[in-house]
Amino acid sequence: MHADCAEIDPQTGAQKAVLTARPWGQKKSSQSRQLPLRCTPEIGPTQSINLPMRLHLTPLLALYFSASILLTGHGMQLGLVPLLAESEGFSGIDIGLMGSAYFAGYLAGCVFIPRFISWVGHVRVFLVLIAVATAALLSLTLDTSFILWFFSRSLVGFCLAGIYMVIESWLNEAATRENRGLILAVYTLITLTAIGLGQIFLTASMPYPKLMTLAAILLLLGAIPIGFSRSPSPQPIESFRLRYGSSFKRARVAFIGALSCGIVTSGYWSMGTFIAQSLGLSIESVIYFMIAPMIGGALVQIPVGRLSDSMDRRKVLLGLSLFAAGVSLIAILGPTDAWLFATLVMALFGAATFPLYAISLAHANDSSSFSVVQTASAILLTYSLGAVLGPILVSMGQIVTPKAMFWLTLIVMTPFAAWIMLRIQDHDPDRAHFEPFVVAPVSSPEVFQLSDQMEGANETHP
């Protein structure tokens, strides 16, 4: 349900919204686009109709419900794969390579899946990706061949990139100028909550192969709400030229920040449960180890982002990188086999490293004359390249010390902080295209359509 127009009540003289039923995902007609919320002469151009939150979100309930189910399964498999691999006798190097395969597949999915969508449409691609991801997860319980596991992990990464892309395409279609920020905030909250909930399932008293089957079932069940939806498919994803070189020259700190973020956080995402157990934590403590960074990162995202709006964003990146290096040093020196200490350290780790991506993206947008989607896609590509390297480096370090992830963070963040200091001294900040900070998850280029259009709304209607 959307408000397409406002009118004056003939008896009371009050302004009220005229609501027209339209399924979520359906494009407005050309007539409705010519008659926005403020369409009558009696309503001024800067006034807006404040609809209740439920009217904004009700058309999206099926989509949100679908995302909640399948992302819970996704969260399960993220934590479960390293545990299952270790129980099947794979080495730390093998597990790291599998993690890199996941992110390499994810990167490939962001590049190629838009072409599939343009050929056969969103719904068919979504259902095919769900089926392939489910088959890939179930295949992990059939054999212990490294080649099979490596290929399956890359397939899961490829499919998850497309699943995110389709969901976010539907969000774009359903969003209006007035509710875009609310839709993005709820989607980000659902993403973090569902992935965190998936980690909790790991404490169930079930063998790992059965838990993997449960994760695959959740992925399948996530397709049902969208499969029964009567709303039409979104419009095909628009293609654009990726201006990587030009974007990099204008915001070097942003791109190195995204690369560093990918390197230091991908080990957690792809090997976190394996790392936690190698530190001597019990399976119950492993859950705290995995959930704590999500909570820490979520709590500081908006405050840190708002702080970066009021100052040179490079100084915020400097502070975060020094904070991450300090937290890593504490972890290296401290008793990480104690669950409370490990939980607190990981919460601080998430608070220091997770915002790096969003702040880097905001800094890149400040100095870029290209669209938000073009710049964000270049930043996402850089992050993904770092994410491919991270698990390999962590797994190699695990041969020497179980605290390899913290050593890697210290080694990456310390020179990054020093380089930022030099850049701040030698170059003034370029904020010619400044836009306020917007929280957006690291998922697919489609999510940046939401933030791009939301920023446009902020520009037009302060």
Secondary structure, 3 states (H helix, E strand, C coil): CEEEEEEECCCCCCEEEEEECCCCCCCCCHHHHHCCCCCCCCCCCCCCCCCCHHHHHHHHHHHHHHHHHHHHHHHHHHHHHHHHHHHCCCCHHHHHHHHHHHHHHHHHHHHHHHHHHHHHCHHHHHHHHHHHHHHHHHHCCCCCCHHHHHHHHHHHHHHHHHHHHHHHHHHHHHCCCCCHHHHHHHHHHHHHHHHHHHHHHHHCCCCHHHHHHHHHHHHHHCHHHHHCCCCCCCCCCCCCCCCHHHHHHHCHHHHHHHHHHHHHHHHHHHHHHHHHHHCCCCHHHHHHHHHHHHHHHHHHHHHHHHHHHCCCHHHHHHHHHHHHHHHHHHHHHCCCCCHHHHHHHHHHHHHHHCHHHHHHHHHHHHCCCCCHHHHHHHHHHHHHHHHHHHHHHHHHHHCCCCCHHHHHHHHHHHHHHHHHHHHHHHCCCCCCCCCCCCCCCCCCCCHHHHHHHHHHHHHHCC
